[in-house]
Amino acid sequence: MIDVKEAVAAAARYSEYLGLGEKELVSLEEVEISDDENLCYITLGYQEGPLGTLGLPGARKYKVFTVDAKDGKIRAMKMRKP
């Protein structure tokens, strides 16, 4: 079994693998453990796109990663609506 810190690291590595961390700021937003403790739901937030014409960041987006608590594998990734 992995702990929450390892689940967050697995989600961060997966987001990096997908290229989310290359241009956008990725941050930990939420952590939830399923009632049976078999899954961890990790929400990461990031800024979409470059700064706007007024120097304001793009829209904030969120992705929820489902991490298997037994082996640390990513089982799903979904967009989360704020």
C-alpha positions in Angstrom: 0.0 0.0 0.0 1.1 3.5 -0.7 0.5 6.6 1.4 -1.0 9.9 0.4 2.3 11.5 -0.2 3.2 8.8 -2.7 -0.2 9.1 -4.4 0.3 12.8 -4.9 3.8 12.2 -6.3 2.3 9.6 -8.7 -0.3 12.1 -9.9 2.3 14.8 -10.3 4.6 12.5 -12.3 1.7 11.5 -14.6 0.7 15.2 -15.2 4.4 15.9 -16.0 4.4 12.9 -18.4 1.3 14.4 -20.1 3.0 17.8 -20.4 0.8 19.7 -18.0 3.8 20.9 -15.9 5.9 22.2 -18.9 4.2 25.5 -19.3 1.6 25.7 -16.6 1.9 26.0 -12.9 0.7 22.8 -11.3 -0.4 22.8 -7.7 -2.0 20.3 -5.3 -5.6 21.3 -4.7 -7.4 18.3 -3.0 -6.8 14.8 -1.7 -9.5 12.3 -1.0 -9.3 8.6 0.0 -12.1 6.2 -0.9 -14.1 4.7 1.9 -12.5 1.3 1.3 -9.0 2.9 1.1 -8.3 1.3 -2.2 -8.2 4.5 -4.3 -6.8 8.0 -3.8 -8.4 10.9 -5.7 -5.8 13.7 -6.2 -6.8 17.0 -7.7 -4.1 19.1 -9.3 -4.8 22.7 -10.6 -3.0 24.5 -13.4 -3.2 27.7 -15.4 -4.4 27.2 -18.9 -2.3 28.8 -21.6 0.0 31.8 -21.5 -0.6 35.1 -19.9 -3.3 37.2 -21.6 -2.8 40.5 -23.3 -3.2 42.4 -20.0 -0.7 40.2 -18.2 -3.4 38.1 -16.6 -3.1 34.4 -16.4 -5.4 32.1 -18.4 -8.3 30.2 -16.8 -7.6 27.9 -13.9 -8.3 24.2 -14.7 -8.4 21.2 -12.5 -7.7 17.5 -13.2 -8.6 14.6 -10.8 -6.3 11.6 -10.8 -7.5 8.3 -9.5 -4.5 6.5 -8.0 -4.6 2.8 -7.0 -3.5 2.7 -3.3 -2.1 -0.8 -3.7 0.5 -0.1 -6.4 0.4 3.6 -7.1 -0.7 3.3 -10.7 -2.9 5.9 -12.3 -6.3 4.4 -13.0 -8.1 7.5 -14.4 -7.7 11.2 -15.1 -10.7 13.5 -15.5 -11.4 17.2 -15.8 -13.0 18.6 -12.7 -15.4 21.5 -13.0 -14.9 24.2 -10.4 
